[in-house]
Amino acid sequence: MTVSLGVDGFVGLRGHEFTVTEEQYEETRNKFGVSWLDMTVDQQVERWGHQMFASGPAPEGMGIGRDDIHGARHRQWMRATEEAQRISDPDERAVAFRKIKADFPEQNRNSQRTLRTY
């Protein structure tokens, strides 16, 4: 997860802990005064397909970057996508991408959209 806190930013791995100052927290507020740091688990799942962060210390025994089930799924999705892109027949490629979409629904939840022009 890429964390931007004003001029300070970093890429946090699963289990990484960080402290947010009041000043940094204030800088995370959007034009409506809402901070992404206040997102509930349900809101995170709605936006990203899984929980990305929580307040408080990481659970006991959680090593940084370990138990990366989401990262492993993402790598599987990337491999399947790369294989599907190599299929030359457009109908077979479309079938492969529909299967990927069904097999990896969490990869379909984001705020970006790809547009195709004809």
The first five atom37 places (N, CA, C, CB, O) and aatype in JSON, in Angstrom:
{
  "aatype": [12, 16, 19, 15, 10, 7, 19, 3, 7, 13, 19, 7, 10, 1, 7, 8, 6, 13, 16, 19, 16, 6, 6, 5, 18, 6, 6, 16, 1, 2, 11, 13, 7, 19, 15, 17, 10, 3, 12, 16, 19, 3, 5, 5, 19, 6, 1, 17, 7, 8, 5, 12, 13, 0, 15, 7, 14, 0, 14, 6, 7, 12, 7, 9, 7, 1, 3, 3, 9, 8, 7, 0, 1, 8, 1, 5, 17, 12, 1, 0, 16, 6, 6, 0, 5, 1, 9, 15, 3, 14, 3, 6, 1, 0, 19, 0, 13, 1, 11, 9, 11, 0, 3, 13, 14, 6, 5, 2, 1, 2, 15, 5, 1, 16, 10, 1, 16, 18],
  "atom_mask": [
    [1, 1, 1, 1, 1],
    [1, 1, 1, 1, 1],
    [1, 1, 1, 1, 1],
    [1, 1, 1, 1, 1],
    [1, 1, 1, 1, 1],
    [1, 1, 1, 0, 1],
    [1, 1, 1, 1, 1],
    [1, 1, 1, 1, 1],
    [1, 1, 1, 0, 1],
    [1, 1, 1, 1, 1],
    [1, 1, 1, 1, 1],
    [1, 1, 1, 0, 1],
    [1, 1, 1, 1, 1],
    [1, 1, 1, 1, 1],
    [1, 1, 1, 0, 1],
    [1, 1, 1, 1, 1],
    [1, 1, 1, 1, 1],
    [1, 1, 1, 1, 1],
    [1, 1, 1, 1, 1],
    [1, 1, 1, 1, 1],
    [1, 1, 1, 1, 1],
    [1, 1, 1, 1, 1],
    [1, 1, 1, 1, 1],
    [1, 1, 1, 1, 1],
    [1, 1, 1, 1, 1],
    [1, 1, 1, 1, 1],
    [1, 1, 1, 1, 1],
    [1, 1, 1, 1, 1],
    [1, 1, 1, 1, 1],
    [1, 1, 1, 1, 1],
    [1, 1, 1, 1, 1],
    [1, 1, 1, 1, 1],
    [1, 1, 1, 0, 1],
    [1, 1, 1, 1, 1],
    [1, 1, 1, 1, 1],
    [1, 1, 1, 1, 1],
    [1, 1, 1, 1, 1],
    [1, 1, 1, 1, 1],
    [1, 1, 1, 1, 1],
    [1, 1, 1, 1, 1],
    [1, 1, 1, 1, 1],
    [1, 1, 1, 1, 1],
    [1, 1, 1, 1, 1],
    [1, 1, 1, 1, 1],
    [1, 1, 1, 1, 1],
    [1, 1, 1, 1, 1],
    [1, 1, 1, 1, 1],
    [1, 1, 1, 1, 1],
    [1, 1, 1, 0, 1],
    [1, 1, 1, 1, 1],
    [1, 1, 1, 1, 1],
    [1, 1, 1, 1, 1],
    [1, 1, 1, 1, 1],
    [1, 1, 1, 1, 1],
    [1, 1, 1, 1, 1],
    [1, 1, 1, 0, 1],
    [1, 1, 1, 1, 1],
    [1, 1, 1, 1, 1],
    [1, 1, 1, 1, 1],
    [1, 1, 1, 1, 1],
    [1, 1, 1, 0, 1],
    [1, 1, 1, 1, 1],
    [1, 1, 1, 0, 1],
    [1, 1, 1, 1, 1],
    [1, 1, 1, 0, 1],
    [1, 1, 1, 1, 1],
    [1, 1, 1, 1, 1],
    [1, 1, 1, 1, 1],
    [1, 1, 1, 1, 1],
    [1, 1, 1, 1, 1],
    [1, 1, 1, 0, 1],
    [1, 1, 1, 1, 1],
    [1, 1, 1, 1, 1],
    [1, 1, 1, 1, 1],
    [1, 1, 1, 1, 1],
    [1, 1, 1, 1, 1],
    [1, 1, 1, 1, 1],
    [1, 1, 1, 1, 1],
    [1, 1, 1, 1, 1],
    [1, 1, 1, 1, 1],
    [1, 1, 1, 1, 1],
    [1, 1, 1, 1, 1],
    [1, 1, 1, 1, 1],
    [1, 1, 1, 1, 1],
    [1, 1, 1, 1, 1],
    [1, 1, 1, 1, 1],
    [1, 1, 1, 1, 1],
    [1, 1, 1, 1, 1],
    [1, 1, 1, 1, 1],
    [1, 1, 1, 1, 1],
    [1, 1, 1, 1, 1],
    [1, 1, 1, 1, 1],
    [1, 1, 1, 1, 1],
    [1, 1, 1, 1, 1],
    [1, 1, 1, 1, 1],
    [1, 1, 1, 1, 1],
    [1, 1, 1, 1, 1],
    [1, 1, 1, 1, 1],
    [1, 1, 1, 1, 1],
    [1, 1, 1, 1, 1],
    [1, 1, 1, 1, 1],
    [1, 1, 1, 1, 1],
    [1, 1, 1, 1, 1],
    [1, 1, 1, 1, 1],
    [1, 1, 1, 1, 1],
    [1, 1, 1, 1, 1],
    [1, 1, 1, 1, 1],
    [1, 1, 1, 1, 1],
    [1, 1, 1, 1, 1],
    [1, 1, 1, 1, 1],
    [1, 1, 1, 1, 1],
    [1, 1, 1, 1, 1],
    [1, 1, 1, 1, 1],
    [1, 1, 1, 1, 1],
    [1, 1, 1, 1, 1],
    [1, 1, 1, 1, 1],
    [1, 1, 1, 1, 1],
    [1, 1, 1, 1, 1]
  ],
  "atom_positions": [
    [[0.85, -1.17, 0.0], [0.0, 0.0, 0.0], [0.9, 1.23, 0.0], [-0.97, 0.0, 1.22], [1.78, 1.36, 0.85]],
    [[0.67, 2.13, -0.93], [1.42, 3.37, -0.96], [0.74, 4.37, -0.04], [1.54, 3.93, -2.4], [-0.44, 4.67, -0.19]],
    [[1.49, 4.89, 0.92], [0.95, 5.82, 1.9], [1.59, 7.17, 1.68], [1.21, 5.31, 3.36], [2.82, 7.31, 1.7]],
    [[0.76, 8.17, 1.46], [1.25, 9.54, 1.29], [0.73, 10.37, 2.46], [0.78, 10.14, -0.08], [-0.47, 10.52, 2.65]],
    [[1.67, 10.9, 3.22], [1.32, 11.73, 4.38], [2.03, 13.06, 4.24], [1.7, 11.02, 5.73], [3.05, 13.3, 4.89]],
    [[1.48, 13.93, 3.41], [2.14, 15.21, 3.14], [3.42, 14.98, 2.36], [0.0, 0.0, 0.0], [3.39, 14.32, 1.32]],
    [[4.53, 15.5, 2.83], [5.8, 15.3, 2.14], [6.4, 13.93, 2.44], [6.8, 16.39, 2.52], [7.28, 13.47, 1.73]],
    [[5.91, 13.27, 3.51], [6.39, 11.93, 3.86], [5.52, 10.89, 3.17], [6.39, 11.72, 5.4], [4.29, 10.97, 3.22]],
    [[6.15, 9.94, 2.56], [5.41, 8.86, 1.93], [6.27, 7.61, 1.89], [0.0, 0.0, 0.0], [7.49, 7.68, 1.97]],
    [[5.62, 6.47, 1.75], [6.34, 5.21, 1.68], [5.42, 4.13, 1.14], [6.9, 4.82, 3.07], [4.2, 4.3, 1.08]],
    [[6.01, 3.02, 0.77], [5.25, 1.84, 0.37], [5.24, 0.91, 1.57], [5.86, 1.15, -0.91], [6.29, 0.38, 1.97]],
    [[4.07, 0.7, 2.13], [3.94, -0.16, 3.3], [3.59, -1.58, 2.89], [0.0, 0.0, 0.0], [2.73, -1.79, 2.04]],
    [[4.26, -2.53, 3.49], [3.98, -3.94, 3.25], [3.05, -4.45, 4.34], [5.28, -4.77, 3.21], [2.88, -3.81, 5.37]],
    [[2.45, -5.6, 4.11], [1.56, -6.22, 5.09], [2.3, -6.33, 6.43], [1.07, -7.62, 4.6], [3.4, -6.88, 6.48]],
    [[1.71, -5.82, 7.5], [2.31, -5.87, 8.82], [3.12, -4.63, 9.18], [0.0, 0.0, 0.0], [3.56, -4.49, 10.32]],
    [[3.34, -3.74, 8.21], [4.11, -2.52, 8.46], [3.27, -1.59, 9.35], [4.51, -1.82, 7.12], [2.08, -1.39, 9.11]],
    [[3.91, -1.03, 10.36], [3.24, -0.07, 11.24], [3.79, 1.32, 10.97], [3.42, -0.46, 12.73], [4.98, 1.49, 10.7]],
    [[2.92, 2.32, 11.05], [3.37, 3.7, 10.91], [2.54, 4.59, 11.82], [3.28, 4.17, 9.44], [1.39, 4.28, 12.14]],
    [[3.13, 5.7, 12.21], [2.47, 6.66, 13.09], [2.12, 7.9, 12.29], [3.38, 7.01, 14.3], [2.91, 8.38, 11.47]],
    [[0.93, 8.42, 12.53], [0.45, 9.6, 11.83], [0.32, 10.73, 12.84], [-0.92, 9.33, 11.11], [-0.37, 10.59, 13.85]],
    [[0.97, 11.84, 12.57], [0.84, 13.01, 13.44], [-0.48, 13.71, 13.15], [2.04, 13.98, 13.25], [-1.1, 13.46, 12.12]],
    [[-0.9, 14.57, 14.04], [-2.13, 15.34, 13.82], [-2.03, 16.16, 12.54], [-2.41, 16.28, 15.02], [-2.99, 16.24, 11.77]],
    [[-0.86, 16.76, 12.3], [-0.66, 17.55, 11.09], [-0.79, 16.68, 9.84], [0.73, 18.24, 11.12], [-1.43, 17.08, 8.87]],
    [[-0.19, 15.51, 9.86], [-0.29, 14.59, 8.72], [-1.73, 14.14, 8.52], [0.62, 13.37, 8.92], [-2.21, 14.05, 7.39]],
    [[-2.42, 13.85, 9.63], [-3.83, 13.44, 9.54], [-4.66, 14.52, 8.87], [-4.39, 13.12, 10.94], [-5.47, 14.23, 8.0]],
    [[-4.45, 15.76, 9.27], [-5.2, 16.88, 8.69], [-4.96, 16.98, 7.18], [-4.82, 18.2, 9.38], [-5.86, 17.35, 6.43]],
    [[-3.75, 16.66, 6.76], [-3.42, 16.74, 5.33], [-4.07, 15.62, 4.52], [-1.92, 16.71, 5.14], [-4.11, 15.7, 3.29]],
    [[-4.57, 14.58, 5.18], [-5.22, 13.49, 4.45], [-6.7, 13.78, 4.18], [-5.09, 12.19, 5.23], [-7.35, 13.02, 3.46]],
    [[-7.21, 14.85, 4.74], [-8.63, 15.19, 4.54], [-8.86, 15.7, 3.11], [-9.09, 16.25, 5.56], [-8.06, 16.46, 2.57]],
    [[-9.99, 15.26, 2.52], [-10.34, 15.74, 1.19], [-11.14, 17.04, 1.3], [-11.14, 14.67, 0.41], [-11.27, 17.6, 2.39]],
    [[-11.68, 17.51, 0.2], [-12.39, 18.79, 0.2], [-13.66, 18.77, 1.04], [-12.74, 19.19, -1.21], [-14.22, 19.82, 1.36]],
    [[-14.13, 17.56, 1.41], [-15.31, 17.44, 2.26], [-14.93, 17.24, 3.72], [-16.17, 16.28, 1.78], [-15.79, 17.05, 4.58]],
    [[-13.63, 17.28, 4.01], [-13.15, 17.1, 5.38], [-13.03, 15.66, 5.83], [0.0, 0.0, 0.0], [-12.87, 15.39, 7.02]],
    [[-13.11, 14.72, 4.88], [-13.07, 13.3, 5.19], [-11.66, 12.76, 4.91], [-14.14, 12.52, 4.37], [-11.06, 13.07, 3.88]],
    [[-11.14, 11.96, 5.83], [-9.82, 11.35, 5.66], [-9.95, 9.88, 5.3], [-8.98, 11.5, 6.95], [-10.82, 9.18, 5.82]],
    [[-9.09, 9.41, 4.39], [-9.09, 7.99, 4.05], [-8.69, 7.15, 5.26], [-8.12, 7.72, 2.87], [-9.01, 5.96, 5.31]],
    [[-8.02, 7.74, 6.23], [-7.62, 7.01, 7.43], [-8.82, 6.6, 8.29], [-6.67, 7.85, 8.25], [-8.7, 5.73, 9.15]],
    [[-9.97, 7.22, 8.06], [-11.18, 6.92, 8.83], [-12.08, 5.88, 8.16], [-11.97, 8.19, 9.06], [-13.18, 5.61, 8.64]],
    [[-11.62, 5.31, 7.06], [-12.43, 4.32, 6.34], [-12.65, 3.08, 7.2], [-11.77, 3.94, 5.0], [-11.72, 2.59, 7.84]],
    [[-13.88, 2.58, 7.21], [-14.19, 1.34, 7.92], [-13.7, 0.16, 7.07], [-15.73, 1.23, 8.2], [-13.32, 0.33, 5.91]],
    [[-13.71, -1.01, 7.66], [-13.32, -2.22, 6.92], [-14.23, -2.38, 5.71], [-13.38, -3.49, 7.84], [-13.76, -2.67, 4.61]],
    [[-15.54, -2.2, 5.91], [-16.5, -2.34, 4.8], [-16.2, -1.35, 3.68], [-17.94, -2.15, 5.3], [-16.28, -1.7, 2.51]],
    [[-15.86, -0.13, 4.04], [-15.54, 0.88, 3.02], [-14.27, 0.5, 2.26], [-15.37, 2.27, 3.66], [-14.18, 0.7, 1.05]],
    [[-13.29, -0.06, 2.97], [-12.07, -0.49, 2.31], [-12.34, -1.64, 1.35], [-11.02, -0.9, 3.35], [-11.82, -1.66, 0.23]],
    [[-13.14, -2.6, 1.78], [-13.49, -3.73, 0.92], [-14.24, -3.25, -0.31], [-14.33, -4.77, 1.7], [-14.0, -3.74, -1.41]],
    [[-15.14, -2.31, -0.12], [-15.89, -1.74, -1.25], [-14.95, -1.08, -2.26], [-16.93, -0.73, -0.74], [-15.13, -1.23, -3.47]],
    [[-13.97, -0.36, -1.76], [-13.06, 0.38, -2.64], [-11.96, -0.47, -3.25], [-12.44, 1.51, -1.88], [-11.67, -0.37, -4.45]],
    [[-11.33, -1.34, -2.42], [-10.15, -2.07, -2.89], [-10.33, -3.58, -2.98], [-9.0, -1.78, -1.99], [-9.44, -4.27, -3.47]],
    [[-11.45, -4.09, -2.52], [-11.68, -5.54, -2.57], [-11.2, -6.29, -1.34], [0.0, 0.0, 0.0], [-11.47, -7.48, -1.21]],
    [[-10.49, -5.61, -0.43], [-10.04, -6.21, 0.82], [-9.6, -5.09, 1.77], [-8.88, -7.23, 0.58], [-9.41, -3.95, 1.37]],
    [[-9.44, -5.46, 3.03], [-9.0, -4.47, 4.02], [-7.53, -4.15, 3.78], [-9.22, -5.0, 5.47], [-6.71, -5.06, 3.64]],
    [[-7.2, -2.87, 3.73], [-5.83, -2.43, 3.47], [-5.1, -2.02, 4.75], [-5.83, -1.28, 2.49], [-3.88, -2.16, 4.82]],
    [[-5.82, -1.51, 5.76], [-5.17, -1.01, 6.96], [-6.13, -1.05, 8.14], [-4.66, 0.42, 6.74], [-7.34, -1.19, 7.98]],
    [[-5.56, -0.93, 9.33], [-6.34, -0.87, 10.57], [-5.56, -0.05, 11.58], [-6.65, -2.3, 11.12], [-4.34, 0.06, 11.49]],
    [[-6.26, 0.52, 12.53], [-5.61, 1.27, 13.61], [-5.0, 0.29, 14.62], [-6.62, 2.23, 14.31], [-5.47, -0.83, 14.78]],
    [[-3.97, 0.76, 15.27], [-3.35, -0.04, 16.33], [-2.21, -0.88, 15.8], [0.0, 0.0, 0.0], [-1.89, -0.86, 14.61]],
    [[-1.59, -1.61, 16.72], [-0.44, -2.42, 16.32], [-0.85, -3.61, 15.45], [0.31, -2.91, 17.55], [-1.99, -4.09, 15.52]],
    [[0.1, -4.08, 14.65], [-0.15, -5.28, 13.83], [-0.35, -6.46, 14.77], [1.04, -5.55, 12.84], [0.23, -6.49, 15.86]],
    [[-1.15, -7.44, 14.38], [-1.37, -8.62, 15.23], [-0.05, -9.3, 15.58], [-2.3, -9.61, 14.53], [0.9, -9.3, 14.79]],
    [[0.0, -9.87, 16.76], [1.2, -10.56, 17.25], [1.64, -11.62, 16.25], [0.93, -11.21, 18.63], [0.83, -12.41, 15.76]],
    [[2.92, -11.64, 15.95], [3.49, -12.65, 15.06], [3.4, -12.33, 13.58], [0.0, 0.0, 0.0], [3.92, -13.09, 12.76]],
    [[2.77, -11.23, 13.22], [2.67, -10.87, 11.81], [3.96, -10.19, 11.38], [1.44, -9.95, 11.56], [4.26, -9.07, 11.8]],
    [[4.71, -10.86, 10.56], [5.95, -10.28, 10.05], [5.66, -9.34, 8.9], [0.0, 0.0, 0.0], [4.67, -9.51, 8.18]],
    [[6.5, -8.38, 8.71], [6.28, -7.43, 7.62], [6.43, -8.16, 6.29], [7.28, -6.24, 7.71], [7.45, -8.8, 6.03]],
    [[5.39, -8.06, 5.46], [5.39, -8.67, 4.15], [5.03, -10.15, 4.14], [0.0, 0.0, 0.0], [4.94, -10.75, 3.06]],
    [[4.82, -10.76, 5.3], [4.47, -12.18, 5.35], [2.97, -12.37, 5.21], [4.95, -12.82, 6.66], [2.19, -11.42, 5.35]],
    [[2.57, -13.6, 4.92], [1.15, -13.94, 4.77], [0.48, -13.03, 3.75], [0.43, -13.85, 6.11], [-0.62, -12.53, 3.98]],
    [[1.15, -12.82, 2.66], [0.68, -11.88, 1.65], [-0.27, -12.54, 0.67], [1.86, -11.27, 0.89], [0.03, -12.67, -0.52]],
    [[-1.43, -12.98, 1.17], [-2.4, -13.66, 0.32], [-2.86, -12.76, -0.82], [-3.59, -14.12, 1.14], [-3.08, -13.24, -1.94]],
    [[-3.02, -11.46, -0.55], [-3.49, -10.57, -1.6], [-2.42, -10.38, -2.67], [-3.9, -9.21, -1.0], [-2.73, -10.32, -3.86]],
    [[-1.16, -10.29, -2.25], [-0.07, -10.16, -3.21], [0.06, -11.39, -4.07], [0.0, 0.0, 0.0], [0.32, -11.29, -5.27]],
    [[-0.11, -12.57, -3.46], [-0.04, -13.82, -4.21], [-1.17, -13.9, -5.23], [-0.09, -15.03, -3.26], [-0.95, -14.3, -6.37]],
    [[-2.36, -13.52, -4.83], [-3.51, -13.52, -5.76], [-3.27, -12.52, -6.89], [-4.82, -13.17, -5.02], [-3.6, -12.79, -8.04]],
    [[-2.7, -11.38, -6.55], [-2.44, -10.38, -7.58], [-1.43, -10.93, -8.59], [-1.91, -9.08, -6.94], [-1.59, -10.72, -9.8]],
    [[-0.39, -11.61, -8.12], [0.6, -12.2, -9.04], [-0.05, -13.27, -9.92], [1.77, -12.8, -8.25], [0.27, -13.36, -11.1]],
    [[-0.95, -14.08, -9.35], [-1.66, -15.08, -10.15], [-2.5, -14.4, -11.23], [-2.55, -15.97, -9.25], [-2.54, -14.85, -12.38]],
    [[-3.17, -13.33, -10.84], [-3.99, -12.57, -11.79], [-3.13, -11.99, -12.9], [-4.76, -11.45, -11.07], [-3.5, -12.02, -14.08]],
    [[-1.96, -11.45, -12.52], [-1.05, -10.88, -13.52], [-0.58, -11.94, -14.52], [0.16, -10.22, -12.83], [-0.56, -11.7, -15.72]],
    [[-0.21, -13.12, -14.0], [0.23, -14.21, -14.9], [-0.89, -14.62, -15.85], [0.69, -15.43, -14.08], [-0.66, -14.79, -17.04]],
    [[-2.1, -14.78, -15.31], [-3.24, -15.17, -16.15], [-3.53, -14.1, -17.2], [-4.5, -15.42, -15.29], [-3.84, -14.42, -18.35]],
    [[-3.43, -12.84, -16.81], [-3.67, -11.73, -17.74], [-2.62, -11.72, -18.85], [-3.67, -10.38, -16.99], [-2.96, -11.55, -20.02]],
    [[-1.36, -11.9, -18.49], [-0.29, -11.93, -19.48], [-0.48, -13.08, -20.46], [1.07, -12.04, -18.8], [-0.27, -12.92, -21.66]],
    [[-0.89, -14.25, -19.95], [-1.14, -15.4, -20.83], [-2.31, -15.11, -21.76], [-1.42, -16.66, -20.0], [-2.25, -15.44, -22.95]],
    [[-3.37, -14.51, -21.25], [-4.53, -14.19, -22.08], [-4.17, -13.17, -23.16], [-5.67, -13.65, -21.21], [-4.69, -13.25, -24.28]],
    [[-3.32, -12.23, -22.84], [-2.93, -11.22, -23.83], [-2.15, -11.83, -24.99], [-2.1, -10.13, -23.16], [-2.12, -11.27, -26.09]],
    [[-1.51, -12.98, -24.75], [-0.74, -13.63, -25.81], [-1.62, -14.44, -26.77], [0.31, -14.54, -25.2], [-1.13, -14.89, -27.81]],
    [[-2.88, -14.64, -26.45], [-3.79, -15.4, -27.31], [-4.14, -14.54, -28.52], [-5.09, -15.83, -26.55], [-4.65, -13.43, -28.39]],
    [[-3.85, -15.07, -29.69], [-4.05, -14.26, -30.91], [-5.5, -14.24, -31.39], [-3.16, -14.79, -32.02], [-5.94, -13.24, -31.95]],
    [[-6.24, -15.32, -31.18], [-7.63, -15.36, -31.62], [-8.48, -14.48, -30.7], [-8.17, -16.83, -31.62], [-8.5, -14.71, -29.49]],
    [[-9.17, -13.47, -31.25], [-9.93, -12.54, -30.41], [-11.04, -13.2, -29.59], [-10.52, -11.46, -31.27], [-11.31, -12.8, -28.46]],
    [[-11.7, -14.21, -30.17], [-12.77, -14.88, -29.44], [-12.22, -15.69, -28.27], [-13.57, -15.8, -30.37], [-12.77, -15.66, -27.17]],
    [[-11.13, -16.41, -28.51], [-10.5, -17.19, -27.43], [-9.94, -16.26, -26.35], [-9.37, -18.08, -28.0], [-10.02, -16.56, -25.16]],
    [[-9.38, -15.12, -26.78], [-8.84, -14.15, -25.82], [-9.97, -13.6, -24.95], [-8.11, -13.0, -26.55], [-9.81, -13.44, -23.74]],
    [[-11.12, -13.3, -25.56], [-12.27, -12.77, -24.8], [-12.75, -13.79, -23.78], [-13.41, -12.39, -25.76], [-13.11, -13.42, -22.66]],
    [[-12.77, -15.07, -24.16], [-13.18, -16.13, -23.23], [-12.2, -16.18, -22.06], [-13.26, -17.51, -23.94], [-12.61, -16.29, -20.91]],
    [[-10.91, -16.1, -22.36], [-9.89, -16.14, -21.31], [-10.06, -14.97, -20.34], [-8.48, -16.12, -21.93], [-9.94, -15.14, -19.13]],
    [[-10.32, -13.77, -20.87], [-10.49, -12.6, -20.0], [-11.78, -12.69, -19.17], [-10.5, -11.32, -20.83], [-11.8, -12.22, -18.03]],
    [[-12.83, -13.27, -19.72], [-14.06, -13.47, -18.92], [-13.79, -14.43, -17.77], [-15.21, -14.0, -19.82], [-14.29, -14.23, -16.66]],
    [[-13.01, -15.48, -18.04], [-12.65, -16.44, -16.98], [-11.81, -15.75, -15.91], [-11.88, -17.64, -17.57], [-12.02, -15.97, -14.72]],
    [[-10.86, -14.92, -16.32], [-10.03, -14.18, -15.36], [-10.9, -13.29, -14.49], [-8.96, -13.34, -16.08], [-10.72, -13.21, -13.28]],
    [[-11.85, -12.6, -15.13], [-12.74, -11.7, -14.38], [-13.56, -12.48, -13.36], [-13.68, -10.95, -15.35], [-13.79, -12.0, -12.25]],
    [[-14.0, -13.69, -13.72], [-14.77, -14.51, -12.8], [-13.9, -15.11, -11.7], [-15.48, -15.63, -13.55], [-14.33, -15.21, -10.55]],
    [[-12.67, -15.5, -12.04], [-11.78, -16.13, -11.07], [-11.15, -15.15, -10.08], [-10.69, -16.86, -11.81], [-10.79, -15.53, -8.97]],
    [[-11.03, -13.89, -10.49], [-10.36, -12.88, -9.66], [-11.25, -11.64, -9.51], [-8.98, -12.49, -10.27], [-10.89, -10.56, -9.98]],
    [[-12.41, -11.78, -8.87], [-13.34, -10.64, -8.77], [-12.75, -9.45, -8.02], [-14.62, -11.06, -8.09], [-13.14, -8.31, -8.26]],
    [[-11.81, -9.71, -7.1], [-11.23, -8.61, -6.33], [-10.41, -7.67, -7.21], [-10.35, -9.16, -5.2], [-10.19, -6.51, -6.84]],
    [[-9.96, -8.13, -8.35], [-9.17, -7.29, -9.25], [-10.05, -6.34, -10.06], [-8.35, -8.16, -10.2], [-9.54, -5.44, -10.72]],
    [[-11.35, -6.53, -10.0], [-12.28, -5.7, -10.76], [-12.82, -4.53, -9.97], [-13.43, -6.53, -11.25], [-13.64, -3.76, -10.48]],
    [[-12.36, -4.37, -8.71], [-12.86, -3.29, -7.86], [-11.82, -2.21, -7.73], [-13.26, -3.83, -6.47], [-10.92, -2.29, -6.89]],
    [[-11.93, -1.22, -8.55], [-11.03, -0.06, -8.42], [-11.72, 1.15, -9.0], [-9.67, -0.32, -9.12], [-12.8, 1.05, -9.58]],
    [[-11.1, 2.28, -8.85], [-11.71, 3.52, -9.31], [-11.25, 3.9, -10.72], [-11.38, 4.65, -8.35], [-11.67, 4.93, -11.24]],
    [[-10.41, 3.08, -11.34], [-9.92, 3.39, -12.67], [-10.74, 2.66, -13.7], [-8.44, 3.02, -12.81], [-11.25, 1.57, -13.45]],
    [[-10.88, 3.26, -14.84], [-11.6, 2.64, -15.94], [-10.74, 2.74, -17.19], [-12.99, 3.31, -16.16], [-10.1, 3.76, -17.44]],
    [[-10.74, 1.68, -17.97], [-10.02, 1.69, -19.23], [-11.06, 1.86, -20.34], [-9.17, 0.38, -19.43], [-12.04, 1.12, -20.41]],
    [[-10.82, 2.83, -21.18], [-11.74, 3.1, -22.28], [-11.1, 2.7, -23.58], [-12.15, 4.58, -22.31], [-9.9, 2.9, -23.79]],
    [[-11.89, 2.15, -24.45], [-11.41, 1.77, -25.77], [-12.14, 2.63, -26.79], [-11.63, 0.24, -26.05], [-13.36, 2.78, -26.71]],
    [[-11.42, 3.18, -27.72], [-12.06, 3.97, -28.77], [-12.02, 3.18, -30.07], [-11.37, 5.36, -28.94], [-11.07, 2.44, -30.32]],
    [[-13.04, 3.36, -30.88], [-13.13, 2.67, -32.16], [-13.22, 3.68, -33.28], [-14.33, 1.72, -32.2], [-13.3, 3.3, -34.45]]
  ]
}
